[in-house]
Amino acid sequence: MDTAERLIESTRALLWERGYTGTSPKAIQQRAGAGQGSMYHHFTGKPDLALAAIRRTAREMRAKAEELFSAPGTAVERVTAYLHRERDVLKGCPIGRLTQDPEIMADAELRAPVGETLDWLRERLAKLLAEGRGRGELSAALDPARTAATIVATLQGGYVLARAAGSVEPFDQAIAGVLGLLAAHAGPR
């Protein structure tokens, strides 16, 4: 892995662990095993490096989700697979956590990939649910856009509840609850 890659990967890890405010250039350099000169050779500063790290995290999250959303199966099966995929629940969502960082939210450029990723997730889920409704897998009464927003809000809220409790149990309960709501809208196959 070259220096620029080590810097990006170190920044990604630190942003997830500490947030933007708690991630210093010195901490990034130490974790990456890179000097200050190397960091500023590849990036104009912490915001530029953070933006590269956030964009990569967002791209990877979308790719992992899309892999599950595009898999064979009913809409509910694919949403279930996405919600049950392996995650580090107690660390939280690497994108969702950034919404709690005031410096990220105050900077339009840093905030953009965060908002775009959450928007993409809602839109992709809505499309998947609409597909399921169109195939008769889900009730015509189900509103895909509102249901997608509910799923994303439940997922992000589940992370918060789990972190506050120091246990994955509240997350698992939230996911089971939203899947129960979806099951209530299941149509005949």
C-alpha positions in Angstrom: 0.0 0.0 0.0 1.5 3.3 -1.0 1.6 6.4 1.3 -1.5 8.0 0.0 -3.5 4.8 0.5 -2.1 4.4 4.0 -3.1 8.0 4.8 -6.7 7.5 3.4 -7.2 4.2 5.2 -5.8 5.6 8.5 -8.1 8.6 8.2 -11.1 6.3 7.5 -10.4 4.3 10.7 -9.8 7.4 12.8 -12.9 9.1 11.5 -15.0 6.1 12.5 -13.3 5.8 15.9 -12.9 9.4 16.9 -14.8 11.6 14.4 -13.4 14.5 12.5 -12.9 16.8 15.5 -11.0 14.0 17.4 -8.8 13.1 14.4 -5.6 15.2 14.3 -3.1 15.3 11.4 -0.5 13.9 13.8 -2.7 10.9 14.7 -3.3 10.2 10.9 0.4 10.4 10.2 1.3 8.1 13.1 -1.3 5.5 12.2 -0.2 5.6 8.5 3.5 5.6 9.3 3.9 8.7 7.2 5.6 12.0 7.8 4.0 15.4 7.6 5.8 16.1 4.3 4.3 12.9 2.8 0.8 13.9 4.0 1.0 17.4 2.5 2.6 16.0 -0.7 -0.5 14.0 -1.4 -3.2 16.1 0.3 -3.6 19.9 0.9 -4.6 19.3 4.5 -6.8 17.4 6.9 -10.1 18.5 5.1 -8.8 17.2 1.8 -7.7 13.9 3.3 -10.9 13.5 5.2 -12.9 14.1 2.1 -11.0 11.4 0.2 -11.6 9.0 3.2 -15.3 9.9 3.5 -15.9 9.4 -0.3 -14.2 6.0 -0.2 -16.2 4.9 2.8 -19.4 6.1 1.1 -18.5 4.3 -2.2 -17.7 1.0 -0.3 -21.0 1.2 1.7 -23.0 1.8 -1.5 -21.3 -1.1 -3.2 -21.9 -3.5 -0.4 -25.5 -2.5 -0.1 -26.0 -2.7 -3.9 -24.6 -6.2 -4.0 -27.4 -7.3 -1.6 -30.1 -5.2 -3.2 -29.3 -6.7 -6.6 -29.2 -10.3 -5.5 -31.9 -12.8 -6.4 -35.0 -13.0 -4.2 -38.0 -11.0 -3.2 -37.7 -7.4 -2.2 -38.2 -8.3 1.5 -35.6 -11.1 1.3 -33.1 -8.6 -0.1 -33.9 -5.9 2.5 -33.7 -8.5 5.2 -30.2 -9.6 3.9 -29.1 -6.0 3.9 -30.4 -5.4 7.5 -28.9 -8.7 8.7 -25.5 -8.3 7.1 -22.5 -8.4 9.4 -21.7 -5.1 10.9 -19.8 -3.7 13.9 -23.0 -2.4 15.6 -21.3 -1.0 18.6 -18.9 1.1 16.5 -21.9 2.5 14.7 -22.3 3.4 11.0 -19.1 4.9 9.6 -21.2 7.4 7.6 -24.1 7.9 10.0 -21.7 8.7 12.8 -20.4 11.6 10.8 -23.7 13.4 11.0 -23.0 13.9 14.7 -19.7 15.7 14.0 -20.3 19.5 14.1 -17.3 20.2 11.9 -18.4 17.8 9.2 -21.9 19.2 9.2 -20.6 22.8 9.1 -18.5 22.1 6.0 -20.6 21.7 2.8 -17.9 19.8 1.0 -17.3 17.2 3.8 -21.1 16.9 4.5 -22.0 16.3 0.8 -20.9 12.6 0.5 -22.6 11.9 3.9 -25.9 13.3 2.7 -25.5 11.8 -0.7 -25.0 8.3 0.7 -28.0 8.4 3.0 -30.1 9.9 0.2 -28.9 7.1 -2.1 -29.8 4.5 0.5 -33.3 5.8 0.9 -33.8 6.1 -2.8 -32.4 2.6 -3.5 -34.6 1.0 -0.8 -37.6 2.9 -2.1 -36.9 1.5 -5.6 -36.5 -2.0 -4.3 -39.8 -1.8 -2.3 -41.6 -0.3 -5.3 -40.3 -3.3 -7.3 -41.7 -5.7 -4.7 -45.0 -3.9 -4.6 -45.2 -4.0 -8.4 -44.6 -7.8 -8.4 -47.3 -8.3 -5.7 -44.8 -9.2 -3.0 -45.9 -6.2 -0.9 -49.3 -4.6 -0.4 -50.3 -1.8 -2.7 -50.9 0.2 0.6 -47.1 0.2 1.3 -45.6 3.6 0.5 -42.0 2.8 -0.8 -40.5 6.2 -0.1 -41.9 6.5 3.5 -41.0 2.9 4.2 -37.5 3.4 2.9 -37.1 6.4 5.2 -38.4 4.4 8.1 -35.9 1.6 7.4 -32.9 4.0 7.2 -34.0 5.8 10.3 -34.5 2.6 12.2 -31.1 1.3 11.1 -29.3 4.5 12.2 -31.4 4.8 15.4 -30.6 1.1 16.1 -26.9 2.0 16.1 -27.5 4.8 18.5 -29.5 2.7 20.9 -26.9 -0.1 20.8 -24.0 2.2 21.5 -25.9 3.8 24.4 -26.7 0.4 25.9 -23.3 -1.1 25.2 -25.2 -4.0 23.7 -26.3 -5.1 20.2 -29.7 -6.2 21.6 -31.5 -2.8 21.0 -30.2 -2.8 17.4 -31.4 -6.4 16.9 -34.8 -5.4 18.3 -35.1 -2.4 16.1 -34.2 -4.5 13.0 -36.7 -7.2 14.0 -39.3 -4.5 14.5 -38.9 -2.9 11.1 -38.9 -6.3 9.4 -42.1 -7.1 11.3 -43.7 -4.0 9.8 -42.6 -5.1 6.3 -43.9 -8.6 6.9 -47.3 -7.1 7.8 -47.4 -5.7 4.2 -46.4 -8.9 2.5 -48.7 -9.8 -0.3 -49.5 -13.2 -1.8 -46.7 -14.7 -3.9 
